[in-house]
Amino acid sequence: MRKIIPAILLFLLLHQVACAQNIKHDFIIAAGFSSGDGHSIRPYPPTNGINTPDLNCEYYFSSAFSAGLCGIYYHNTFKWESNTAVNYGYKDSWEGFNAGVKATFHMAKLLKINPRYFDVYVTAFGGSRSLTYWQKGINTVDPYSNILDYKIRSFSAGGISGIRFLCNRKLGFYAELGFSRELFINAGISYNLAKKKTSK
């Protein structure tokens, strides 16, 4: 009995993975964290802040091609306090987002990798980028602290190569390497909203 139960669980797991390949009409949502948005947004490392969360969705027009929407949010700060002057210092803050569209080519079959287990892909993306920077004094009123404040709105474009492990038809985990003006990495989880398996 002790051998039968693990064997049954293993069979069910392999069966789920065997049915995992993404196909036409699948709709995937994915969320994760990124090292950045591919742009340099600060001249020095932040002292605190949050990792850059990203959210995207895509519709499969075939098992080899999908397209959808993507977005990234970022917020970092840098804090400096004088070691000699009392109650003197400043805090820099960067906040912004990217929102755009993406198109993905899935090439597991082309590379002769089993698409039931892995989704190997390259993605091109483009969209709008917004960044706001502001500075304020710490423990003091500095009338000149906002002189350097600025806002940036620009077009962002780049490419991503990635791999996703398919646990089953619904759930997957992905890792990506991307480039816009700088290299960045993404990692996260994906979920298939398609209700049933349809034709390829």
C-alpha positions as a printed Julia matrix, in Angstrom:
200×3 Matrix{Float64}:
   0.0    0.0     0.0
   2.86   2.33    0.83
   4.25   1.83   -2.7
   0.9    2.09   -4.45
  -0.03   5.56   -3.14
   3.24   7.25   -4.29
   2.89   5.5    -7.65
  -0.65   6.86   -8.08
   0.46  10.38   -7.13
   3.35  10.18   -9.59
   1.02   9.03  -12.36
  -1.4   11.89  -11.71
   1.43  14.42  -11.73
   2.86  13.13  -15.0
  -0.61  13.09  -16.53
  -1.15  16.73  -15.57
   2.22  17.75  -17.02
   1.56  15.78  -20.2
  -1.57  17.87  -20.78
   0.16  21.16  -20.04
   1.02  22.49  -23.49
  -0.45  25.91  -24.31
  -2.54  25.96  -27.48
  -4.82  28.17  -29.56
  -7.4   30.23  -27.58
  -5.51  29.93  -24.28
  -5.51  33.14  -22.23
  -2.6   33.5   -19.8
  -2.15  36.0   -16.99
   1.23  36.28  -15.29
   2.59  38.2   -12.32
   6.07  38.41  -10.89
   8.97  40.65   -9.94
  11.65  42.29  -12.04
  15.08  43.79  -11.39
  13.93  46.89  -13.28
  12.22  48.14  -16.41
  15.28  48.17  -18.65
  16.0   51.87  -18.04
  18.43  53.53  -15.67
  16.24  55.44  -13.19
  18.79  56.5   -10.54
  22.51  57.4   -10.38
  23.16  55.25   -7.28
  21.68  52.19   -5.54
  18.52  52.76   -3.48
  18.64  52.43    0.3
  15.12  51.05    0.38
  12.08  50.48   -1.79
  10.17  47.59   -3.31
  11.08  45.12   -6.0
   9.57  46.0    -9.35
   6.28  44.07   -9.76
   5.08  43.26  -13.25
   1.73  42.06  -14.59
   0.88  40.88  -18.09
  -1.66  38.88  -20.07
  -1.6   37.22  -23.48
  -3.92  35.44  -25.87
  -2.73  32.47  -27.93
  -3.61  32.82  -31.61
  -1.83  29.48  -32.13
   0.52  27.27  -30.14
   3.42  29.26  -31.66
   2.2   32.87  -31.38
   0.57  34.97  -28.69
   0.07  38.68  -28.03
  -1.17  40.78  -25.16
  -0.63  43.59  -22.65
   2.17  44.2   -20.16
   2.83  46.57  -17.27
   5.53  47.32  -14.68
   5.48  49.52  -11.55
   8.55  50.72   -9.66
   9.24  52.81   -6.56
  12.7   53.3    -5.04
  14.21  55.77   -2.58
  17.65  56.96   -1.55
  18.23  58.55    1.85
  21.25  60.62    2.95
  21.95  62.26    6.31
  24.95  64.41    7.21
  27.47  63.05    9.73
  28.53  66.57   10.75
  25.49  68.85   10.47
  22.6   68.22   12.87
  19.21  67.4    11.35
  20.38  67.85    7.79
  19.86  65.48    4.9
  17.57  64.61    2.05
  15.5   61.78    0.59
  15.23  61.05   -3.13
  12.27  59.14   -4.53
  11.67  57.6    -7.95
   8.26  56.29   -8.96
   6.87  55.26  -12.3
   5.28  52.67  -14.54
   5.46  51.14  -18.0
   2.37  50.05  -19.9
   2.33  48.58  -23.38
   1.78  45.68  -25.73
   3.82  42.58  -26.48
   4.06  39.83  -29.1
   5.58  36.44  -28.35
   6.91  33.62  -30.5
   6.91  30.23  -28.74
   9.67  28.04  -30.14
   9.9   24.9   -28.01
   8.94  22.72  -30.99
  11.45  24.49  -33.23
  14.21  23.76  -30.69
  12.94  20.19  -30.3
  12.05  20.77  -26.63
   8.93  19.02  -25.4
   6.25  21.81  -25.22
   4.25  19.77  -22.71
   6.9   20.52  -20.11
   8.51  23.78  -21.16
   7.52  26.93  -23.01
  10.6   28.57  -24.55
   9.9   31.96  -26.11
  11.11  35.34  -27.33
   9.05  38.5   -26.88
   9.07  41.98  -28.39
   7.38  44.75  -26.38
   6.7   48.46  -26.65
   4.7   51.1   -24.83
   4.61  54.24  -22.72
   6.97  54.91  -19.82
   6.37  57.45  -17.04
   8.86  58.38  -14.3
   8.59  60.96  -11.51
  11.49  62.07   -9.3
  11.25  64.26   -6.24
  13.5   65.27   -3.33
  12.7   66.55    0.13
  14.72  67.54    3.2
  14.94  65.3     6.27
  14.1   66.86    9.64
  14.45  70.32    8.13
  12.68  72.68    5.77
  14.76  73.17    2.62
  13.24  75.75    0.22
  15.48  74.46   -2.59
  14.77  70.75   -2.14
  12.35  70.54   -5.07
  14.52  72.32   -7.64
  15.69  69.01   -9.11
  12.21  67.44   -9.29
  11.25  66.22  -12.74
   8.86  64.02  -14.73
   9.71  61.91  -17.76
   7.33  60.44  -20.32
   8.83  58.44  -23.14
   8.42  55.46  -25.44
   9.88  52.19  -24.21
  10.72  49.17  -26.37
  12.82  46.05  -26.04
  13.0   42.29  -26.15
  12.78  39.33  -23.76
  13.87  35.71  -23.92
  12.28  33.37  -21.41
  11.42  29.88  -20.31
   8.34  28.67  -18.45
   7.88  25.35  -16.69
   4.33  24.04  -17.07
   3.11  22.27  -13.94
  -0.24  21.51  -15.62
  -2.75  23.13  -18.01
  -3.35  25.96  -15.55
  -0.18  26.72  -13.62
   3.33  27.63  -14.68
   6.51  29.31  -13.42
   8.71  31.5   -15.6
  12.11  33.19  -15.7
  13.12  35.85  -18.23
  16.09  37.91  -19.36
  15.21  41.18  -21.06
  16.83  44.25  -22.58
  15.61  47.76  -23.3
  18.3   50.33  -22.52
  19.67  48.07  -19.8
  19.49  44.36  -18.98
  16.85  43.17  -16.53
  15.51  39.86  -15.24
  11.95  38.74  -14.44
  10.55  35.78  -12.55
   7.03  34.85  -11.55
   3.98  32.65  -11.89
   1.43  32.27  -14.7
  -2.15  31.01  -14.81
  -4.25  29.85  -17.77
  -7.83  31.19  -17.73
  -8.98  28.97  -20.6
 -11.77  26.68  -19.36
 -10.99  23.69  -21.54
  -8.49  22.33  -24.01
  -9.27  23.15  -27.62
  -7.66  22.48  -30.96
  -4.13  23.59  -31.77
